[in-house]
Amino acid sequence: MTAARGPLFVATDDAVTPDPRKDPLLPVLERARSGDRTALGELLRQVSPTVLRGLRSMLGTTDTDDALQESLLAFVDALDAYRGETNLRRYALRIGIRTALAARRRDRARSGLFDDHVRTSEPLNAPPTTPPEEWTALRQREAFRILLDALPEPQAEALALRVVFEYSLDEIAQVSGVPINTVRSRVRLAREALRARIEADPALKQLLEVEEVAS
């Protein structure tokens, strides 16, 4: 999804897909798998910044301590399942995205905020020190996050990986463990659902300034 006023999100440092076979963290991973707790600590230290940036982008807040801890615990649990499908930082990022999506769903369910509208037309007061363009960009990002919340989790994850973090379809398939045609279908269905909601909400359409969800 694109907007005339600039990108909805800032991609992580790993936006360009690296060759997982050249990942410098692979020797650290092997030591960690053998029970070396020092190596495991180093591995977590190396992937944490990427996961943290991803969480902040998906959650829209810098208060990510609990989500980061949950993501890193899930990453450790998933180390035995890692088969070199992508580099370890991007593998950890995908786990962070899943954690963030689940956290947002839990928070919104507890708050009773699941409804049929994104409520972009409600008046919002920007902080006096925030430039108008920056405030608009913040609102665009949060509207997109809320749209993701309404999607089935596999579709939301695939679209976030594709649009926000610039994964290729092939890499999404590899890191998700599903056929590429399944990924292609998930992304297509997610875009169609978002396009329908945007078209049905004039305020949302104006905010996002999107004529079409990009391919």
C-alpha beads as a LAMMPS data file, in Angstrom:
LAMMPS data file: protein, C-alpha beads

215 atoms
214 bonds

1 atom types
1 bond types

-500.0 500.0 xlo xhi
-500.0 500.0 ylo yhi
-500.0 500.0 zlo zhi

Masses

1 110.0

Atoms # bond

1 1 1 0.000 0.000 0.000
2 1 1 1.359 3.413 -0.881
3 1 1 0.439 6.944 0.061
4 1 1 1.173 10.184 -1.728
5 1 1 2.675 11.704 1.400
6 1 1 5.350 9.082 1.764
7 1 1 5.815 5.521 3.019
8 1 1 3.531 4.236 5.736
9 1 1 6.394 2.574 7.562
10 1 1 10.147 2.715 7.718
11 1 1 11.598 -0.658 6.817
12 1 1 14.206 -2.308 9.017
13 1 1 17.877 -2.427 8.143
14 1 1 17.269 -5.865 6.621
15 1 1 14.992 -4.658 3.818
16 1 1 17.397 -6.038 1.164
17 1 1 17.246 -9.824 1.352
18 1 1 20.666 -11.202 2.327
19 1 1 21.922 -14.660 1.410
20 1 1 21.112 -16.838 4.454
21 1 1 24.086 -19.067 3.638
22 1 1 26.385 -16.118 4.367
23 1 1 24.696 -15.175 7.632
24 1 1 27.478 -14.449 10.153
25 1 1 25.161 -15.586 12.947
26 1 1 25.092 -19.213 11.762
27 1 1 28.155 -20.276 13.821
28 1 1 26.614 -18.579 16.867
29 1 1 23.365 -20.451 16.196
30 1 1 25.127 -23.811 16.076
31 1 1 26.837 -23.146 19.412
32 1 1 23.539 -22.015 20.909
33 1 1 21.817 -25.170 19.662
34 1 1 24.510 -27.264 21.351
35 1 1 23.655 -25.717 24.710
36 1 1 26.140 -22.832 24.872
37 1 1 24.225 -20.232 26.889
38 1 1 26.800 -17.528 26.140
39 1 1 26.222 -18.080 22.421
40 1 1 22.465 -17.972 22.955
41 1 1 22.813 -14.657 24.748
42 1 1 24.920 -13.290 21.897
43 1 1 22.380 -14.501 19.342
44 1 1 19.550 -12.735 21.179
45 1 1 21.645 -9.576 21.476
46 1 1 22.243 -9.605 17.721
47 1 1 18.611 -10.107 16.654
48 1 1 17.002 -7.877 19.300
49 1 1 17.478 -4.516 17.486
50 1 1 15.763 -5.813 14.339
51 1 1 12.906 -7.317 16.333
52 1 1 12.555 -4.119 18.366
53 1 1 12.296 -1.924 15.257
54 1 1 9.711 -4.281 13.816
55 1 1 7.654 -4.265 17.011
56 1 1 7.681 -0.485 17.242
57 1 1 6.583 -0.232 13.633
58 1 1 3.748 -2.739 14.053
59 1 1 2.595 -1.621 17.503
60 1 1 2.970 2.122 16.972
61 1 1 4.609 2.634 20.352
62 1 1 8.010 2.583 22.011
63 1 1 6.550 0.666 24.976
64 1 1 7.533 -2.742 23.669
65 1 1 9.306 -4.403 26.603
66 1 1 6.711 -7.154 27.090
67 1 1 6.329 -7.777 23.356
68 1 1 10.101 -7.939 22.895
69 1 1 10.467 -10.467 25.698
70 1 1 7.609 -12.553 24.267
71 1 1 9.134 -12.378 20.785
72 1 1 12.595 -13.435 21.941
73 1 1 11.190 -16.353 23.944
74 1 1 9.261 -17.464 20.857
75 1 1 12.433 -17.059 18.785
76 1 1 14.367 -19.328 21.147
77 1 1 11.571 -21.912 20.999
78 1 1 11.695 -21.774 17.189
79 1 1 15.458 -22.198 16.805
80 1 1 15.243 -25.957 16.330
81 1 1 12.785 -25.411 13.468
82 1 1 15.116 -23.002 11.638
83 1 1 16.360 -24.516 8.373
84 1 1 18.190 -21.604 6.774
85 1 1 15.166 -20.347 4.857
86 1 1 16.168 -16.723 5.501
87 1 1 18.776 -14.994 7.613
88 1 1 18.300 -15.179 11.364
89 1 1 17.477 -11.524 11.891
90 1 1 14.624 -11.737 9.386
91 1 1 13.515 -15.041 10.893
92 1 1 13.326 -13.314 14.264
93 1 1 11.556 -10.328 12.708
94 1 1 8.795 -12.558 11.356
95 1 1 8.261 -13.954 14.847
96 1 1 8.129 -10.399 16.172
97 1 1 5.469 -9.472 13.625
98 1 1 3.326 -12.420 14.699
99 1 1 3.775 -11.388 18.330
100 1 1 2.804 -7.794 17.566
101 1 1 -0.300 -8.801 15.620
102 1 1 -1.409 -11.071 18.457
103 1 1 -0.748 -8.357 21.047
104 1 1 -2.799 -5.796 19.139
105 1 1 -5.692 -8.238 18.779
106 1 1 -5.620 -9.016 22.505
107 1 1 -5.531 -5.332 23.440
108 1 1 -8.342 -4.376 21.106
109 1 1 -10.481 -7.324 22.191
110 1 1 -10.052 -6.366 25.847
111 1 1 -10.947 -2.767 25.018
112 1 1 -13.967 -3.787 22.931
113 1 1 -12.638 -1.869 19.937
114 1 1 -13.356 -4.437 17.241
115 1 1 -15.998 -2.878 15.006
116 1 1 -16.687 -2.258 11.333
117 1 1 -15.049 1.156 11.117
118 1 1 -11.564 2.526 11.491
119 1 1 -12.984 5.792 12.897
120 1 1 -10.550 7.989 10.986
121 1 1 -13.156 10.756 10.806
122 1 1 -13.188 11.341 14.564
123 1 1 -11.379 14.576 15.517
124 1 1 -7.856 14.114 16.757
125 1 1 -5.714 16.803 18.309
126 1 1 -2.105 16.692 17.223
127 1 1 0.532 17.585 19.821
128 1 1 1.461 21.265 19.311
129 1 1 5.085 20.394 18.525
130 1 1 4.198 17.843 15.827
131 1 1 4.362 19.166 12.225
132 1 1 1.097 18.580 10.290
133 1 1 2.732 16.270 7.732
134 1 1 4.263 14.135 10.478
135 1 1 0.914 13.933 12.288
136 1 1 -0.807 12.840 9.084
137 1 1 1.829 10.158 8.560
138 1 1 1.291 8.893 12.109
139 1 1 -2.462 8.677 11.529
140 1 1 -1.898 6.862 8.223
141 1 1 0.280 4.265 9.901
142 1 1 -2.169 3.660 12.715
143 1 1 -5.062 3.364 10.250
144 1 1 -3.089 0.745 8.344
145 1 1 -2.347 -1.143 11.573
146 1 1 -6.039 -1.190 12.450
147 1 1 -6.842 -2.471 8.980
148 1 1 -4.321 -5.271 9.501
149 1 1 -5.971 -6.107 12.830
150 1 1 -9.220 -6.897 11.001
151 1 1 -7.591 -9.431 8.657
152 1 1 -7.162 -13.149 9.357
153 1 1 -3.741 -13.581 10.950
154 1 1 -2.075 -15.416 8.013
155 1 1 -3.192 -12.658 5.629
156 1 1 -2.139 -9.865 7.989
157 1 1 1.269 -11.436 8.512
158 1 1 1.859 -11.969 4.798
159 1 1 0.802 -8.419 3.916
160 1 1 2.928 -6.902 6.686
161 1 1 5.969 -8.862 5.542
162 1 1 5.372 -7.878 1.925
163 1 1 4.385 -4.213 2.261
164 1 1 5.965 -3.014 5.481
165 1 1 9.184 -5.014 5.535
166 1 1 9.635 -5.635 1.802
167 1 1 9.989 -9.409 1.872
168 1 1 9.757 -11.111 -1.502
169 1 1 6.896 -13.554 -2.074
170 1 1 9.430 -16.359 -2.247
171 1 1 10.989 -15.442 1.095
172 1 1 7.577 -15.131 2.766
173 1 1 6.840 -18.646 1.524
174 1 1 10.148 -19.947 2.839
175 1 1 9.960 -18.309 6.252
176 1 1 6.265 -19.205 6.653
177 1 1 6.690 -22.799 5.512
178 1 1 3.901 -22.634 2.921
179 1 1 3.831 -22.825 -0.908
180 1 1 4.402 -19.571 -2.763
181 1 1 0.938 -19.817 -4.330
182 1 1 -0.507 -19.801 -0.811
183 1 1 1.451 -16.637 -0.025
184 1 1 0.327 -15.043 -3.272
185 1 1 -3.292 -15.876 -2.418
186 1 1 -2.981 -14.507 1.129
187 1 1 -1.507 -11.223 -0.070
188 1 1 -4.140 -10.886 -2.787
189 1 1 -7.031 -11.552 -0.410
190 1 1 -5.590 -9.141 2.148
191 1 1 -5.266 -6.384 -0.434
192 1 1 -8.775 -6.970 -1.701
193 1 1 -10.175 -6.786 1.837
194 1 1 -8.271 -3.588 2.592
195 1 1 -9.287 -2.036 -0.710
196 1 1 -12.950 -2.775 0.030
197 1 1 -12.751 -1.186 3.477
198 1 1 -10.942 1.875 2.133
199 1 1 -13.474 2.354 -0.656
200 1 1 -16.336 2.055 1.850
201 1 1 -14.910 4.737 4.152
202 1 1 -14.459 8.166 2.505
203 1 1 -12.530 9.546 5.483
204 1 1 -10.159 6.591 5.447
205 1 1 -9.708 6.834 1.690
206 1 1 -8.877 10.520 1.968
207 1 1 -6.461 9.916 4.838
208 1 1 -4.538 7.176 3.112
209 1 1 -4.775 8.817 -0.317
210 1 1 -4.805 5.408 -1.917
211 1 1 -6.441 4.810 -5.253
212 1 1 -5.387 1.198 -5.358
213 1 1 -3.525 -1.226 -3.128
214 1 1 -0.203 -1.660 -4.868
215 1 1 0.857 -5.003 -6.348

Bonds

1 1 1 2
2 1 2 3
3 1 3 4
4 1 4 5
5 1 5 6
6 1 6 7
7 1 7 8
8 1 8 9
9 1 9 10
10 1 10 11
11 1 11 12
12 1 12 13
13 1 13 14
14 1 14 15
15 1 15 16
16 1 16 17
17 1 17 18
18 1 18 19
19 1 19 20
20 1 20 21
21 1 21 22
22 1 22 23
23 1 23 24
24 1 24 25
25 1 25 26
26 1 26 27
27 1 27 28
28 1 28 29
29 1 29 30
30 1 30 31
31 1 31 32
32 1 32 33
33 1 33 34
34 1 34 35
35 1 35 36
36 1 36 37
37 1 37 38
38 1 38 39
39 1 39 40
40 1 40 41
41 1 41 42
42 1 42 43
43 1 43 44
44 1 44 45
45 1 45 46
46 1 46 47
47 1 47 48
48 1 48 49
49 1 49 50
50 1 50 51
51 1 51 52
52 1 52 53
53 1 53 54
54 1 54 55
55 1 55 56
56 1 56 57
57 1 57 58
58 1 58 59
59 1 59 60
60 1 60 61
61 1 61 62
62 1 62 63
63 1 63 64
64 1 64 65
65 1 65 66
66 1 66 67
67 1 67 68
68 1 68 69
69 1 69 70
70 1 70 71
71 1 71 72
72 1 72 73
73 1 73 74
74 1 74 75
75 1 75 76
76 1 76 77
77 1 77 78
78 1 78 79
79 1 79 80
80 1 80 81
81 1 81 82
82 1 82 83
83 1 83 84
84 1 84 85
85 1 85 86
86 1 86 87
87 1 87 88
88 1 88 89
89 1 89 90
90 1 90 91
91 1 91 92
92 1 92 93
93 1 93 94
94 1 94 95
95 1 95 96
96 1 96 97
97 1 97 98
98 1 98 99
99 1 99 100
100 1 100 101
101 1 101 102
102 1 102 103
103 1 103 104
104 1 104 105
105 1 105 106
106 1 106 107
107 1 107 108
108 1 108 109
109 1 109 110
110 1 110 111
111 1 111 112
112 1 112 113
113 1 113 114
114 1 114 115
115 1 115 116
116 1 116 117
117 1 117 118
118 1 118 119
119 1 119 120
120 1 120 121
121 1 121 122
122 1 122 123
123 1 123 124
124 1 124 125
125 1 125 126
126 1 126 127
127 1 127 128
128 1 128 129
129 1 129 130
130 1 130 131
131 1 131 132
132 1 132 133
133 1 133 134
134 1 134 135
135 1 135 136
136 1 136 137
137 1 137 138
138 1 138 139
139 1 139 140
140 1 140 141
141 1 141 142
142 1 142 143
143 1 143 144
144 1 144 145
145 1 145 146
146 1 146 147
147 1 147 148
148 1 148 149
149 1 149 150
150 1 150 151
151 1 151 152
152 1 152 153
153 1 153 154
154 1 154 155
155 1 155 156
156 1 156 157
157 1 157 158
158 1 158 159
159 1 159 160
160 1 160 161
161 1 161 162
162 1 162 163
163 1 163 164
164 1 164 165
165 1 165 166
166 1 166 167
167 1 167 168
168 1 168 169
169 1 169 170
170 1 170 171
171 1 171 172
172 1 172 173
173 1 173 174
174 1 174 175
175 1 175 176
176 1 176 177
177 1 177 178
178 1 178 179
179 1 179 180
180 1 180 181
181 1 181 182
182 1 182 183
183 1 183 184
184 1 184 185
185 1 185 186
186 1 186 187
187 1 187 188
188 1 188 189
189 1 189 190
190 1 190 191
191 1 191 192
192 1 192 193
193 1 193 194
194 1 194 195
195 1 195 196
196 1 196 197
197 1 197 198
198 1 198 199
199 1 199 200
200 1 200 201
201 1 201 202
202 1 202 203
203 1 203 204
204 1 204 205
205 1 205 206
206 1 206 207
207 1 207 208
208 1 208 209
209 1 209 210
210 1 210 211
211 1 211 212
212 1 212 213
213 1 213 214
214 1 214 215
